[in-house]
C-alpha cells in the first residue's frame, strides 16, 4: 500500500477530529446560552463524542500500520485501507457542514444567520435531525471498519465486510456521500438569503431515517 494513502488517512483524521472538537464546543456553548435548547442538541453532542473515540482509534491504527505491514503481524490489508479512506471522505464534508452552520449561527457579520433562521435552526430541530441521522450513518460505518481492523486475517475482514448487514451499513454511508457531492455549490449563497445550509439532497434522506 502506498504510504501516501496512510499519510492521507492520518491527515484526514486529524482534520476531522479538529472540526468535531469545535462542533462539540459550539453546541455546548449554545446549551449554556439558551437554556431551553431541545434535547437533540445533547444527543448530537453525545454522538460527536462517540465520533471522537472512533477517530482516535483510527488514528492509532493508521499510525501503527507501516510497522505492522513491514513486520510479521499481517497488517497489510490494502482493501481495508481504501475502505477507511473512503469512509473519511464521506465523514469530512458532513462535519464541516455542521460546523459551518454553527459558525453562522454564532456569527455577527454578513455571513451570519438571520434571527428567523437561527430560531428555525435551533428550535425547529429539522436541520439538527438531518445532521444527527447522517452522522449516525457515518459512525456506524466507522464502527464497522474498526471491527474489521480487529480481524486477524484478510479473509476474516472480507467475510465481515461482505455480510448483508455490513453492506447495508456501508451503502447507507455512501448514500450520504452522494448527497454531499456539489454541496458547496448548492449552499454557496446561504449567507445571502438565510436558507438552510443543509442541501436539498440531504433533506431527501429523511425518508430513510
LINTAZI-V908444 format. One record per backbone hydrogen bond with DSSP energy under -1.0 kcal/mol. NH is the residue of the N-H (numbers start at 1). CO is the residue of the C=O. E is the energy in kcal/mol with one decimal. If there is no record, write none. Layout:
nh=NH co=CO e=E
nh=NH co=CO e=E
This chain:
nh=5 co=2 e=-1.9
nh=7 co=3 e=-2.4
nh=8 co=4 e=-2.3
nh=9 co=5 e=-1.9
nh=10 co=6 e=-2.6
nh=11 co=7 e=-2.5
nh=12 co=8 e=-2.5
nh=13 co=9 e=-2.7
nh=14 co=10 e=-2.3
nh=15 co=11 e=-2.3
nh=16 co=12 e=-2.9
nh=17 co=13 e=-2.8
nh=18 co=14 e=-1.9
nh=19 co=15 e=-1.7
nh=20 co=16 e=-2.7
nh=21 co=17 e=-2.3
nh=22 co=18 e=-2.0
nh=23 co=19 e=-2.4
nh=24 co=20 e=-2.5
nh=25 co=21 e=-2.2
nh=26 co=22 e=-2.5
nh=27 co=23 e=-2.7
nh=28 co=24 e=-2.5
nh=29 co=25 e=-1.9
nh=30 co=26 e=-2.0
nh=31 co=27 e=-2.1
nh=32 co=28 e=-1.9
nh=33 co=29 e=-2.4
nh=34 co=30 e=-3.1
nh=37 co=34 e=-1.5
nh=41 co=38 e=-1.6
nh=43 co=39 e=-2.0
nh=44 co=40 e=-2.7
nh=45 co=41 e=-2.2
nh=46 co=42 e=-2.4
nh=47 co=43 e=-2.1
nh=48 co=44 e=-2.1
nh=49 co=45 e=-2.1
nh=50 co=46 e=-1.9
nh=51 co=47 e=-2.0
nh=52 co=48 e=-2.0
nh=53 co=49 e=-1.8
nh=54 co=50 e=-2.0
nh=55 co=51 e=-2.6
nh=56 co=52 e=-2.3
nh=57 co=53 e=-2.1
nh=58 co=54 e=-2.3
nh=59 co=55 e=-2.5
nh=60 co=56 e=-2.1
nh=61 co=57 e=-2.2
nh=62 co=58 e=-2.8
nh=63 co=59 e=-2.5
nh=64 co=60 e=-1.5
nh=68 co=64 e=-1.9
nh=69 co=65 e=-2.7
nh=70 co=66 e=-1.7
nh=71 co=67 e=-1.1
nh=77 co=75 e=-1.4
nh=81 co=77 e=-1.8
nh=82 co=78 e=-2.2
nh=83 co=79 e=-2.0
nh=84 co=80 e=-2.7
nh=85 co=81 e=-2.5
nh=86 co=82 e=-2.2
nh=87 co=83 e=-2.4
nh=88 co=84 e=-2.2
nh=89 co=85 e=-1.7
nh=90 co=86 e=-1.3
nh=91 co=87 e=-2.2
nh=92 co=88 e=-2.7
nh=95 co=91 e=-2.0
nh=96 co=92 e=-2.3
nh=97 co=93 e=-2.1
nh=98 co=94 e=-2.0
nh=99 co=95 e=-2.4
nh=100 co=96 e=-2.4
nh=101 co=97 e=-2.1
nh=102 co=98 e=-2.3
nh=103 co=99 e=-2.8
nh=104 co=100 e=-2.2
nh=105 co=101 e=-2.2
nh=106 co=102 e=-2.1
nh=112 co=109 e=-1.8
nh=113 co=104 e=-2.1
nh=118 co=114 e=-2.4
nh=119 co=115 e=-2.2
nh=120 co=116 e=-2.2
nh=121 co=117 e=-2.8
nh=122 co=118 e=-2.3
nh=123 co=119 e=-2.2
nh=124 co=120 e=-1.2
nh=129 co=125 e=-2.6
nh=130 co=126 e=-2.0
nh=131 co=127 e=-2.6
nh=132 co=128 e=-2.6
nh=133 co=129 e=-2.6
nh=134 co=130 e=-2.5
nh=135 co=131 e=-2.8
nh=136 co=132 e=-2.3
nh=137 co=133 e=-1.4
nh=138 co=134 e=-1.8
nh=139 co=135 e=-2.7
nh=140 co=136 e=-2.4
nh=141 co=137 e=-1.9
nh=142 co=138 e=-2.5
nh=143 co=139 e=-2.7
nh=144 co=140 e=-2.1
nh=145 co=141 e=-2.2
nh=146 co=142 e=-2.3
nh=147 co=143 e=-1.8
nh=148 co=144 e=-2.0
nh=149 co=145 e=-2.0
nh=150 co=146 e=-1.0
nh=151 co=148 e=-1.2
nh=157 co=153 e=-1.8
nh=158 co=154 e=-2.6
nh=159 co=155 e=-2.5
nh=160 co=156 e=-2.3
nh=161 co=157 e=-2.7
nh=162 co=158 e=-1.5
nh=167 co=163 e=-2.6
nh=168 co=164 e=-2.0
nh=169 co=165 e=-2.1
nh=170 co=166 e=-2.5
nh=171 co=167 e=-2.4
nh=172 co=168 e=-2.5
nh=173 co=169 e=-1.6
nh=174 co=170 e=-2.2
nh=175 co=171 e=-2.3
nh=176 co=172 e=-1.2
nh=177 co=173 e=-1.4
nh=178 co=174 e=-2.3
nh=179 co=175 e=-1.7
nh=180 co=176 e=-1.2
nh=183 co=180 e=-2.1
nh=186 co=182 e=-2.2
nh=187 co=183 e=-2.2
nh=190 co=187 e=-2.0
nh=192 co=189 e=-1.3
nh=193 co=189 e=-1.5
nh=194 co=190 e=-2.1
nh=203 co=199 e=-2.0
nh=204 co=200 e=-1.5
nh=205 co=202 e=-1.5
nh=206 co=203 e=-1.9
nh=208 co=205 e=-1.7
nh=209 co=206 e=-1.8
